[in-house]
């Protein structure tokens, strides 16, 4: 029986000390994504972490400053590491390796609540990929997640 897996992207807004992953990320987008995931009763929820690749909700991790997202120059954050294209490719391979140990990437359904930079490195390897936030701007994403 195929499973339903929800993947949520990490966020740059984090707490200042080690915590369970589900409590470390503080952005409204992350909170709304997690609430959406819980409401849809998946078999499993994972976080797509720019540093750790695939993270379980209960896994304790420390704050970090790494992203796959492209940040416009006026909004650059001091100390934030943005992965290069080749690093994103390696990241995607690691995510797929980790997912393959937890799920069947050929038959399970994966709902990805993330921006395109987090989806691109993994999309070719997942057969049943649903991206409900595709084409939506940040504010539209939060509204969609809160209403659905």
N, C-alpha and C positions, 0 to 999 in steps of 0.2 A: 504494500500500500504506500503510494507516494506521500511524502511529508511536505508540510508547508513551513518554510524557513524564512524568517525576516532578518534582513541585514540593515543595520542602522549605521550611518557614518558618525565618526567621532566629531568633536567640535573643538575649536580653539579656546573657548571659554571653559576653564577647568577650575576645580578646587585647588588649594595650595599644598595639599598633603596627600599621601597615598590613601586610596580608598577603593572600595568595590567599583568596578568600571561603571556600573549603572548609576553610581552616586558621584563619580568623579567629574563627569561632563555636566556643565551648568547652563548651556545655551537653551533658549526657548525652543529652538529647532530640535535639539536632542530630546528635551523633555516631551515635546509634542510627538516626536517619532516613537519614543518608547511607549507613551500612552496609546498611540495608534496600534502599535505592535501588540500590546497586551489585549486590547479590545478585539483583535482579530484572531485570538487564540491559536497562534502557530505552534508547531511541534517544538520549535527552538527559535531563540532570538540570539543573534550575535552582533557585536559591534565591529565595524571596519575601522581599525585604528591605523593611522598613518605610520606609527612607529612599530606597533606590535602585530600588525596584520589583522588576524581574526582573534577577537577577545570575547570570552564568556562574560555574561552580566555580573556574575559573582566573583570574577577574578580580581584580585587586588593589584592595582598598578599605580605607578607614581605619575604626577603631572609631567608633561613633556611639551615641547614646542616644535612639532613637525606637522606638515600638511601636504596633501596631494593637490589641493586647490590652487588655482591661479589667483593671486591677490593683486588687484590694480595698484599701481604705484602710490596713489594718494592714501591708500588704506594699508600699506605695508606695516608689518609689525616688527619692531626691533627684536632680534634674537630668534625669529621664527625661521625654521628651515623648510624650504619648499623643495620637494623631491624633483629631481630631473626626470626627463622622459625615460631614460634607461633604468633609473631607480624605481619608477612607477611600474615598469614592466616586470622587474624582479619582485616588487611588492605583490603584483597580481599573481605571479606564479606561486608565491608563498601562500597567499590567501586561498587559491584553488587547492593547493596541497593540504592545507589545514581543513578546508571544507570537505574535501574528499574523505577525510577520516571521520567526519561527523554526519555526513549526508551523502546521498547519491546525486551527483551533479548532472546525471543524464535523465533521471526520472522525477526527482523532487522539484517542487515549485519554490522559487526564490523571489521574494518581494524585496526590492532594494530601495531603501529610503535614504538616498544619497545624491550628491551632485555628480555630474558627468565625469569628473576627474577620478572619482572613486569607482565608477561603473566601467569605464573604458578598459582598464587593465584586466577585468574578469569576465566581461560579457561574452566573449567568443567561446568560453569554456563551459558556460552554463546553458543548458538547452531551454529550460522553462524559466525565463527571466521576466519579471514584471517590474516596471519602473513607473509607479503612479505619480511621481513628482516631475517626470520629464516635461520640459517646456514651461515649467512654472518658476516664477521669480521667488526670491526668499520669502517675502510676505505672503505670497499666494500659497507657498508650500505649508507654512504654519497654519494658515486658515484651512486648507484642504485637510491636513492631518487632524486638526481639532474638530472638523465637521464630519469626518468619515470614520 
